Amino acid sequence: MDWEAIKAEIHRRHSSVSELARDCGVSVSVFSQVKKKHNKRAEAAIAAFIERTPQELWPERYHKRPRVISNAYKKLLARKKSDAMSSVDLMVNEKQKAAV
């Protein structure tokens, strides 16, 4: 939703950005700047007033972060994989010896 649509929805509900700011105890300038700058408190107040979530109003600000795997965890996974492979190799070798 763009800023003009958000303001229009606030006006449809018989309020204004200034009134919302005063009701929340936040500076009017903070609420006015929310169209260009990220402010969780102001975004949450606006979203709650128009019965939406901040993620719906500003999806570009609330994108999902990709899952990051630490290097230490990657090493642990690699070690577990190599241990599993070596145990499989041992079992195969034992079966081949038993077959002979």
C-alpha positions as CSV (number, residue, x, y, z in Angstrom):
1,M,0.0,0.0,0.0
2,D,1.4,3.4,-0.9
3,W,1.5,6.4,1.5
4,E,-1.4,8.2,-0.1
5,A,-3.6,5.1,0.2
6,I,-2.6,4.8,3.8
7,K,-3.5,8.4,4.5
8,A,-6.8,8.1,2.6
9,E,-7.7,5.1,4.8
10,I,-6.9,7.0,7.9
11,H,-9.1,9.9,6.7
12,R,-11.9,7.4,5.9
13,R,-11.8,6.4,9.5
14,H,-12.3,10.0,10.6
15,S,-8.8,10.7,11.8
16,S,-5.5,12.1,10.6
17,V,-1.8,11.3,10.8
18,S,-1.5,14.2,13.3
19,E,-4.2,12.9,15.5
20,L,-2.8,9.4,15.5
21,A,0.6,10.8,16.5
22,R,-0.9,12.7,19.4
23,D,-2.9,9.8,20.6
24,C,0.2,7.6,20.6
25,G,2.4,10.2,22.3
26,V,4.8,10.3,19.3
27,S,5.9,13.4,17.5
28,V,3.9,14.3,14.4
29,S,7.1,14.5,12.4
30,V,7.9,10.9,13.2
31,F,4.6,9.8,11.8
32,S,5.0,12.0,8.8
33,Q,8.5,10.6,8.1
34,V,7.2,7.0,8.2
35,K,6.4,7.2,4.5
36,K,10.2,7.3,3.8
37,K,11.8,6.0,7.0
38,H,11.4,2.9,9.0
39,N,9.9,3.4,12.5
40,K,8.4,0.3,14.1
41,R,6.3,2.2,16.7
42,A,4.7,4.5,14.2
43,E,4.2,1.8,11.6
44,A,2.6,-0.5,14.2
45,A,0.2,2.3,15.4
46,I,-0.8,3.2,11.8
47,A,-1.3,-0.5,10.9
48,A,-3.4,-1.1,14.1
49,F,-5.6,1.9,13.4
50,I,-6.5,0.8,9.9
51,E,-6.7,-2.9,11.0
52,R,-3.8,-4.2,9.0
53,T,-0.3,-5.5,9.8
54,P,2.8,-3.4,9.2
55,Q,4.0,-6.3,6.8
56,E,0.9,-5.7,4.7
57,L,1.4,-1.9,4.5
58,W,5.2,-1.9,4.0
59,P,6.2,-5.3,2.6
60,E,9.5,-4.0,1.3
61,R,10.5,-3.1,4.9
62,Y,9.5,-6.4,6.4
63,H,10.9,-8.9,3.9
64,K,11.8,-12.4,5.2
65,R,15.4,-12.8,6.0
66,P,17.1,-15.8,4.6
67,R,18.2,-18.4,7.0
68,V,21.8,-18.0,7.8
69,I,23.9,-21.0,8.9
70,S,27.0,-20.3,10.8
71,N,30.4,-21.7,9.6
72,A,30.7,-23.7,12.8
73,Y,27.3,-25.4,12.2
74,K,28.3,-26.1,8.6
75,K,31.5,-27.8,9.8
76,L,29.5,-29.9,12.3
77,L,27.1,-31.0,9.5
78,A,30.1,-31.9,7.3
79,R,31.7,-33.9,10.1
80,K,28.5,-35.8,10.8
81,K,28.1,-36.6,7.1
82,S,31.7,-37.8,6.8
83,D,31.3,-39.9,9.9
84,A,28.1,-41.5,8.6
85,M,29.7,-42.2,5.2
86,S,32.7,-43.9,6.9
87,S,30.5,-46.1,9.0
88,V,28.6,-47.1,5.9
89,D,31.9,-47.9,4.2
90,L,32.9,-50.1,7.2
91,M,29.6,-52.0,7.1
92,V,30.0,-52.6,3.3
93,N,33.6,-53.8,3.8
94,E,32.5,-56.2,6.6
95,K,29.7,-57.6,4.5
96,Q,32.1,-58.2,1.5
97,K,34.6,-60.0,3.8
98,A,31.8,-62.1,5.3
99,A,30.6,-63.1,1.8
100,V,34.1,-64.4,0.8
